[in-house]
């Protein structure tokens, strides 16, 4: 049980809720943002003292039933609920050793069929697993990166020149990326790869270290992203994050309003991406042929 992080998480979620969000009257002027501790305790059917001690990092180990009630009172999402359980020292029912890097065949077919949207598949550890040609043209050729660097959080914080992609709302993007990694760290506490990644990030990026210490957990599913692309200029993109819970993977889709300047720019990038993908496929085929020829015996004359 991580009492300090649990306290910070509970306090942060409580302060972000308004009375109207949980069906309570606003009442008189409030001295603190969000709900009062008394209100959360009432909604969770536990004593005020019990809840207050948890927020003060002085509480005893809460039971699963108490955590379920608190999660319901704070209107936590499925991911936030799992995060709460792990902070309190309870393993989630779907605990696994490490994030899966196997992309289902159906997901790969989805990438092949969607041509007018940039699509990227991430696993729970924020590793880029698959992408379509338009996504590569929009951001970068992920295939050219080593597996070690094909992690969106590592790329963003430790290689700002290459991994920020001209994103205008950098602070919001960074907060969401750190939140996903925070969820991964609690879901896969024994994965040495995630442990090493967090250690590297804390040592190599003051920005990451500050966000990590803040205990903020903000996961966006839909928003607008503005990207300054070096070839086609400014892109105003809508992004949707679709979850594949059984694989603990996220499918991120970047689209644009039809007939908008960004939509027309994406049409150009789609052509560029297709050409780049074809060139890469030819280069790979030539390389395979050369390797095969080098390993074959010379013909007998």
Backbone torsions as a table, in degrees:
resi	resn	phi	psi	omega
1	UNK	NA	124.2	179.1
2	UNK	-98.8	90.7	-172.4
3	UNK	-61.7	-40.5	-176.5
4	UNK	-66.7	-47.5	-179.0
5	UNK	-69.5	-35.8	176.8
6	UNK	-62.0	-43.6	179.9
7	UNK	-61.9	-44.7	-179.1
8	UNK	-65.3	-38.9	179.9
9	UNK	-65.8	-47.1	179.7
10	UNK	-61.1	-44.5	-178.9
11	UNK	-62.4	-43.0	-179.3
12	UNK	-64.0	-42.6	179.8
13	UNK	-68.7	-37.7	178.6
14	UNK	-63.8	-42.8	-176.0
15	UNK	-70.3	-18.3	180.0
16	UNK	-89.4	-9.2	179.7
17	UNK	-91.3	140.1	172.5
18	UNK	-99.6	153.1	178.2
19	UNK	-53.0	-39.2	-179.3
20	UNK	-63.1	-27.2	-179.7
21	UNK	-64.6	-25.1	-176.6
22	UNK	-117.2	13.4	175.8
23	UNK	80.5	22.4	178.8
24	UNK	-106.3	149.0	175.8
25	UNK	-70.5	148.8	-179.6
26	UNK	-65.6	-37.3	177.4
27	UNK	70.3	-157.2	-177.6
28	UNK	-70.6	174.0	-179.0
29	UNK	-57.1	132.6	-176.6
30	UNK	-98.0	139.7	-179.9
31	UNK	-85.8	-19.8	-179.6
32	UNK	-126.3	153.3	179.4
33	UNK	-71.0	153.8	174.5
34	UNK	75.0	-155.1	179.6
35	UNK	-79.8	159.6	171.2
36	UNK	-85.0	157.4	177.5
37	UNK	-60.4	-37.1	180.0
38	UNK	-61.0	-36.5	-178.5
39	UNK	-70.9	-41.0	177.3
40	UNK	-63.1	-44.1	179.6
41	UNK	-60.9	-41.6	178.7
42	UNK	-62.5	-44.9	-179.5
43	UNK	-67.2	-31.9	-178.1
44	UNK	-88.0	-2.8	178.0
45	UNK	61.6	38.6	176.4
46	UNK	-130.1	168.7	-178.8
47	UNK	-72.9	152.2	177.1
48	UNK	-61.5	-38.7	-179.5
49	UNK	-62.4	-43.3	-180.0
50	UNK	-60.7	-49.3	-178.5
51	UNK	-66.4	-42.8	-179.3
52	UNK	-59.9	-40.3	178.7
53	UNK	-63.8	-36.7	176.9
54	UNK	-63.5	-41.8	179.3
55	UNK	-71.2	-20.9	179.5
56	UNK	-96.8	8.8	-179.5
57	UNK	59.6	32.9	179.5
58	UNK	-122.7	2.0	-172.4
59	UNK	-79.4	158.3	174.8
60	UNK	-78.7	170.8	-176.9
61	UNK	-62.2	114.3	-178.1
62	UNK	-75.9	147.5	178.2
63	UNK	-76.1	166.5	177.7
64	UNK	-63.1	-36.1	179.8
65	UNK	-64.7	-41.4	178.5
66	UNK	-64.1	-42.7	179.4
67	UNK	-63.7	-39.3	176.5
68	UNK	-60.0	-42.7	-179.7
69	UNK	-66.8	-40.3	178.5
70	UNK	-65.7	-42.6	178.9
71	UNK	-59.9	-41.4	178.5
72	UNK	-67.2	-41.6	-179.5
73	UNK	-63.3	-37.7	-177.6
74	UNK	-89.2	2.9	177.9
75	UNK	56.9	46.8	-177.7
76	UNK	-76.9	146.0	173.6
77	UNK	-73.9	174.1	179.2
78	UNK	-59.4	-43.6	-179.8
79	UNK	-67.7	-41.3	178.7
80	UNK	-65.3	-36.3	178.1
81	UNK	-63.6	-44.0	178.3
82	UNK	-62.4	-39.6	178.8
83	UNK	-63.1	-42.3	178.6
84	UNK	-59.6	-46.4	-178.7
85	UNK	-60.5	-42.5	-176.5
86	UNK	-71.3	-36.9	175.9
87	UNK	-61.6	-32.1	-179.0
88	UNK	-86.0	4.9	175.5
89	UNK	88.8	15.3	178.0
90	UNK	-109.0	128.9	176.6
91	UNK	-72.0	138.2	176.2
92	UNK	-71.5	151.1	-178.6
93	UNK	-58.3	-28.4	-176.5
94	UNK	-100.6	25.1	-177.6
95	UNK	-58.5	139.2	179.5
96	UNK	-135.9	168.2	-176.2
97	UNK	-72.3	-43.3	-178.5
98	UNK	-156.5	163.1	178.5
99	UNK	-63.7	143.0	178.2
100	UNK	-77.4	141.5	175.2
101	UNK	-112.1	14.0	178.3
102	UNK	-92.6	120.3	179.4
103	UNK	-94.6	125.1	-178.3
104	UNK	-61.3	148.7	-178.3
105	UNK	-60.5	-36.9	178.2
106	UNK	-63.2	-36.6	177.7
107	UNK	-67.7	-39.4	177.9
108	UNK	-64.9	-37.8	177.2
109	UNK	-64.7	-35.9	177.3
110	UNK	-60.1	-44.2	178.7
111	UNK	-61.5	-39.8	-178.8
112	UNK	-66.4	-30.4	-173.7
113	UNK	-90.5	-18.4	-178.9
114	UNK	-94.7	107.2	-177.6
115	UNK	-104.2	-21.9	-175.1
116	UNK	-99.4	11.8	175.4
117	UNK	-135.4	143.1	172.2
118	UNK	-79.2	127.9	-174.7
119	UNK	-128.5	130.8	177.8
120	UNK	-130.9	140.0	176.5
121	UNK	-110.3	125.1	177.1
122	UNK	-113.9	151.1	169.6
123	UNK	-95.4	-178.1	-176.5
124	UNK	-62.6	-21.9	178.8
125	UNK	-91.7	14.0	177.2
126	UNK	69.6	22.3	176.5
127	UNK	-87.3	135.2	176.1
128	UNK	-75.9	118.9	-176.2
129	UNK	-102.9	-35.3	-176.8
130	UNK	-157.3	159.1	-177.6
131	UNK	-162.1	160.8	174.8
132	UNK	-102.8	168.4	-175.6
133	UNK	-57.8	-36.3	-179.9
134	UNK	-64.5	-40.2	178.1
135	UNK	-62.8	-38.9	178.2
136	UNK	-64.7	-38.6	178.7
137	UNK	-71.7	-31.1	179.8
138	UNK	-72.1	-38.3	-172.5
139	UNK	-116.9	-73.7	175.6
140	UNK	-167.5	166.6	178.3
141	UNK	-78.8	95.0	-177.5
142	UNK	-62.3	-26.2	180.0
143	UNK	-65.3	-24.5	-179.4
144	UNK	-79.0	-10.4	179.1
145	UNK	-90.1	148.6	172.1
146	UNK	-71.1	158.0	-178.7
147	UNK	-56.9	-33.9	-179.5
148	UNK	-62.3	-35.5	-176.0
149	UNK	-94.7	-3.2	-177.6
150	UNK	-87.6	49.2	177.8
151	UNK	-126.3	121.9	-169.9
152	UNK	-64.5	-31.6	-179.7
153	UNK	-75.8	-45.5	176.7
154	UNK	-59.0	-45.9	-177.4
155	UNK	-62.0	-42.3	-175.8
156	UNK	-68.0	-47.4	-172.2
157	UNK	-88.7	-30.5	-175.1
158	UNK	-102.1	-9.2	175.4
159	UNK	-138.0	66.7	-174.7
160	UNK	-57.9	-32.9	-177.9
161	UNK	-65.0	-34.6	-177.2
162	UNK	-105.0	-20.3	-170.2
163	UNK	-107.8	9.2	-179.5
164	UNK	-102.6	-15.4	168.5
165	UNK	55.7	25.6	178.6
166	UNK	68.6	22.1	-178.5
167	UNK	-69.4	125.4	-176.1
168	UNK	-74.1	-45.4	-178.3
169	UNK	-87.6	64.8	-172.7
170	UNK	-63.7	-39.4	-178.1
171	UNK	-63.1	-42.4	-179.9
172	UNK	-67.2	-43.1	178.6
173	UNK	-61.1	-43.9	-179.4
174	UNK	-62.7	-42.1	-179.8
175	UNK	-62.9	-40.6	178.4
176	UNK	-66.9	-42.3	-179.8
177	UNK	-61.8	-44.1	179.5
178	UNK	-65.9	-35.8	179.1
179	UNK	-63.3	-41.6	178.2
180	UNK	-64.4	-39.4	179.1
181	UNK	-68.9	-34.5	178.0
182	UNK	-63.6	-41.6	177.0
183	UNK	-64.1	-39.7	179.3
184	UNK	-64.6	-38.9	-178.3
185	UNK	-65.3	-34.0	179.0
186	UNK	-82.4	-29.1	-180.0
187	UNK	-78.1	-32.8	-177.9
188	UNK	-124.0	66.5	-173.4
189	UNK	-65.9	-19.1	-177.2
190	UNK	-104.9	10.4	179.3
191	UNK	-81.3	113.5	-177.9
192	UNK	-64.8	-27.6	179.2
193	UNK	-64.9	-44.5	179.4
194	UNK	-69.2	-40.0	177.8
195	UNK	-60.2	-44.2	179.8
196	UNK	-67.3	-38.2	179.4
197	UNK	-61.7	-46.9	-180.0
198	UNK	-63.8	-40.1	177.6
199	UNK	-61.2	-45.3	179.4
200	UNK	-63.3	-41.5	-178.2
201	UNK	-67.4	-42.2	-179.6
202	UNK	-65.9	-35.1	-179.4
203	UNK	-78.8	-30.9	-172.1
204	UNK	-101.1	-8.7	-176.9
205	UNK	-141.2	112.9	176.7
206	UNK	-65.3	-33.2	178.9
207	UNK	-63.4	-45.7	178.2
208	UNK	-63.8	-44.5	-177.9
209	UNK	-57.7	-41.3	-179.9
210	UNK	-66.3	-43.2	178.8
211	UNK	-65.4	-39.0	-179.4
212	UNK	-64.6	-41.7	-179.5
213	UNK	-71.3	-21.1	-177.8
214	UNK	-70.1	-19.0	-177.6
215	UNK	62.9	18.3	178.4
216	UNK	-69.0	139.7	176.5
217	UNK	-132.9	101.8	-176.0
218	UNK	-135.5	104.5	-177.2
219	UNK	-110.7	113.9	179.9
220	UNK	-91.7	141.1	177.3
221	UNK	-107.7	-24.4	-179.2
222	UNK	-150.5	133.8	177.6
223	UNK	-167.5	-178.3	175.3
224	UNK	-108.5	137.5	179.1
225	UNK	-125.6	133.2	176.8
226	UNK	-108.4	125.9	-176.6
227	UNK	-125.9	129.7	174.6
228	UNK	-94.0	101.7	-175.1
229	UNK	-86.3	136.7	-176.4
230	UNK	-66.5	-20.5	-177.3
231	UNK	-102.3	-44.9	-172.9
232	UNK	-109.6	2.2	176.9
233	UNK	86.4	-154.4	-173.0
234	UNK	-74.1	132.6	177.1
235	UNK	-117.0	127.9	174.1
236	UNK	-104.4	105.2	-169.1
237	UNK	-112.1	143.1	166.0
238	UNK	-95.8	136.0	174.4
239	UNK	-125.2	142.4	177.5
240	UNK	-123.1	137.6	176.6
241	UNK	-111.5	116.9	178.5
242	UNK	-103.9	128.7	-177.1
243	UNK	-94.1	140.8	170.9
244	UNK	-113.4	85.1	-169.2
245	UNK	-61.4	-34.0	-177.5
246	UNK	-67.0	-33.4	178.1
247	UNK	-94.0	-7.1	-171.4
248	UNK	52.1	54.2	179.3
249	UNK	-129.9	156.5	179.8
250	UNK	-122.8	133.3	173.0
251	UNK	-104.5	115.4	-177.4
252	UNK	-104.2	125.5	-177.5
253	UNK	-118.2	127.4	178.7
254	UNK	-108.8	120.9	-177.6
255	UNK	-130.9	173.3	178.7
256	UNK	-138.0	155.7	178.3
257	UNK	-63.5	131.9	-178.4
258	UNK	-55.5	140.7	176.9
259	UNK	67.0	9.6	176.3
260	UNK	-83.8	163.7	175.8
261	UNK	-56.1	-37.5	178.7
262	UNK	-66.7	-38.4	178.4
263	UNK	-61.8	-41.2	178.3
264	UNK	-67.6	-35.5	176.8
265	UNK	-66.3	-37.4	178.7
266	UNK	-66.5	-32.6	175.9
267	UNK	-60.4	-42.0	177.2
268	UNK	-66.2	-44.0	179.7
269	UNK	-64.9	-30.8	178.1
270	UNK	-64.0	-39.6	177.0
271	UNK	-66.8	-44.2	178.7
272	UNK	-60.6	-43.7	-179.4
273	UNK	-63.8	-40.1	179.0
274	UNK	-64.5	-40.7	178.9
275	UNK	-66.1	-42.6	179.0
276	UNK	-63.7	-40.2	179.5
277	UNK	-65.2	-40.8	178.7
278	UNK	-65.4	-41.8	178.1
279	UNK	-61.6	-43.2	180.0
280	UNK	-64.1	-39.0	179.4
281	UNK	-65.6	-41.3	178.2
282	UNK	-64.4	-42.8	179.8
283	UNK	-62.9	-39.8	179.2
284	UNK	-66.0	-40.1	179.4
285	UNK	-65.3	-42.6	178.6
286	UNK	-63.6	-40.3	179.2
287	UNK	-63.7	-41.6	179.7
288	UNK	-65.9	-38.3	179.1
289	UNK	-65.8	-42.6	179.9
290	UNK	-64.0	-42.0	179.2
291	UNK	-64.1	-39.3	180.0
292	UNK	-66.5	-40.8	-179.7
293	UNK	-66.1	-39.0	-179.0
294	UNK	-65.4	-30.0	-176.9
295	UNK	-93.3	-1.7	-177.3
296	UNK	-94.7	149.2	177.2
297	UNK	-69.6	148.2	179.4
298	UNK	-66.5	142.6	179.0
299	UNK	-64.9	146.4	179.5
300	UNK	-88.1	128.0	-179.1
301	UNK	-91.4	NA	NA
